[in-house]
């Protein structure tokens, strides 16, 4: 359902469709993490603290690069390694932002 809405070109049952579904299942929890990161970012902005919010994309980039190097040998495709990297980055970003909010 979701894949057909956001990427309507895939044929149900094809290898590409199955891969898109698998990767979506891995990365979906990132939405919850980034929503909470945004909430923390708003709290920091109200308190005139902007550096942590600006730094969170750096954490995502580092996690993605690291996941490619570290996880690719153990996953089916490099795309799977990146999907796990996105998920890991979400938790890293959330931990970092909660830590910053607690410092207020």
N, C-alpha and C positions, 0 to 999 in steps of 0.2 A: 503494500500500500504506500508507504512513505517514499520508497524509491521511485515508484511510478509517478508520484506527484512532483518530486524535485528533479528527477532525471527520466523524463518520459521516453527517451529513445531506446531504453533497454527492453529486450524481449524476455518475458517471464520464462524462467527455466534455462536461460542461456548461461554460459560460464561468466560472462561479464555481469549479468544481473545477480548471480549467486555471490560473486566477489563483492559487489556493491552492498548487498545485504549483510554479508559477513563483516565488512569494514564498518558499516553503519552501526552494527551491534556493538562493536568494540569501542567506537568513538562516542556513542550516544551519551554515556555518563559525563563526558566533558561539558555538555550543556549545563548540567547542574553545577559543576565546579565553577564554570565561568560566570554563571549567574550569581553565585555567592561571592566570587572575586569582584564582580561589579558592585555588589552591595558594600563590600569592604572598601572599595575604591571611593564610593560616595561618602562613606563615613570619614575617610582620610581627607577628602577634598573639603568637606565642611570644616575640618580642623586645619585647613591651609597646609596640608602635607601632600605633595604631588609626586615626589620622586619614586615612591614605591609603586604607584600606579603606572608610571612611565616605564618602570623596569620590568614589569611582568611579561611583556612580549619577548624580552631578552631570554627569560627563563624558558618560554615556549621554544624559541629558536635553538637554544642549547640542548634542550631535551630531544628535539627532533633530530638534530645532527648526531647526538650521542646514540639515540635509538637506532639510527641507520648503521652506525659502526658496530654497536654491541649486539643488537637483536637480529639483524638480517641473517646471520648463519643459522639461527634457531627457528626462523619463521618460514612459512610457505612462500611468501613473496616479500620483496622490500616494502610493498604497500602495507602489509601486515605489521612490519616493524614500525613504520611511520604511524599507523593507527594506534599501536600500543604506546608510542612516543607521545602522541596527542593526549591519550588518557593519563599517562604518567605526568605530563606537563601540567595538566589540569590540577592534579593533586598537589604538585609542587607549588604552583601559583597560589592555590587556595591556602596551603600551609603558610607560605610567605606572607600573604595578605592578612591572614588572621593574626599572625605574629606581629605584624606592623600595627594592626588595630589595637591589639592588647597593650602595646607600648604607649598608647595615648594616655 
